[in-house]
Amino acid sequence: MRGNTAFSSVLVLSLAICAVCVMAGSADGSIIVYEGFQYGTAAASRTGADLLHGQPDGTGGDVNATGLGGTWQDSAGPGTNTDLFLASGSLPFGDLSTSGNHVRSDTNNNNDTFSRPVTGDLDSGSELWFSVLANKLQNNFSAAEGGMVIGNQTVNNSRILSDSGSTGLAGFGVAPTTAGNNWTAYAWNGSSQSVGDAVLNVATNGSETHLLVGKISFDTGTNGADEYTLYEYLLNGGSIVGGSLSQICSTMEVDVDQSTLDTLSLTRQVNTAYDEIRIGTSFDDVVVPEPATLGLLTMGGLFALRRRRVA
């Protein structure tokens, strides 16, 4: 009876903790988009691997993507030697939890512009956060402006800097500048483009994976403009928990109708790898678990161990 009583107490407490954890995790935000590229056939090179165009396919299914509709579409069409492909293994970044694959290319041919509709509501909160793992595998001819854009339409050029916004693009992005060995922030208001005033210098030989993090605060800037800040996330001795944000460039102000944000674009100008795209309404959605949740789980585990010892 004593053992059963102890077990029942632990079970009740665990269920209560789980309920509190759910409430704590949902109070501050929720994940809107997660893309870990865990589908199709992955390989070490483009030969034998499924192309990103048209994924998910019938063989693997889009088992881990969240908040994305349809399939990835390439404006250049499938089957060209510029296609991104599903590569085996995740891009490593400390102890960040990953799903197993990533996307990359093994050529320096250009003009890949991929897009996919976002089915979740990107203006459901006062803030929008995103993160993406990026690795510059190679640079070529100093033409390396491919990147990621959250916008109201597909980005119009694989060279992000070349999309002036004159065709109506509104949204927020991250990409290298023309030099190719750095990353900075980009934003569009439907008619013009803004570029960050500082950059993050990176290696272009595949030796560095960076976790780029963006924060968009809706309607908090001058005359109700949106404020966009780009960061690099720095690990805490190899751990995601306890890491820090390092701001890359000054906070940008751009007036965007956030209700129109519904498209995720991913482009490549030269050989670049991407992984673990996350979009949410809080920092915890895109980088680390809710700290309160971690604390509750720890206390629950310690309590359970103590009850087992005295039972």
Helices and strands as residue ranges (DSSP letters): H 2-27, E 31-35, E 73-74, E 85-88, E 101-104, E 112-117, E 127-136, E 148-151, G 160-162, E 170-175, E 182-189, E 193-195, E 200-201, E 210-217, G 222-224, E 226-236, E 239-247, E 252-254, G 258-260, E 263-268, E 272-280, H 283-286, H 291-310
